[in-house]
Amino acid sequence: FVSQPSVILADEMTGNLDEKTGHAVIDAMFELQAASRITIVLATHDKELAARCHTRKQLMNGVLQDL
């Protein structure tokens, strides 16, 4: 974050964290996104996390679909 990226790619970034720590990381990422207007592209199986995203897509059988 020091280099002020315009895009962050996050693949299951909280998958190995306990629930409390995972929520803290997610909250921090969304706060960072709002404050700096960066784009975060994340991959997750967590429906609760996906519901917090502005735009959602689903990869099904190799095809990216709108939700």
HELIX and SHEET records of a PDB file:
HELIX    1   1 GLU A   19  SER A   36  1                                  18    
HELIX    2   2 LYS A   47  ALA A   51  1                                   5    
SHEET    1   A 2 VAL A   7  ASP A  11  0                                        
SHEET    2   A 2 THR A  39  ALA A  43  1                                        
SHEET    1   B 2 LYS A  57  MET A  60  0                                        
SHEET    2   B 2 VAL A  63  ASP A  66 -1                                        
END                                                                             
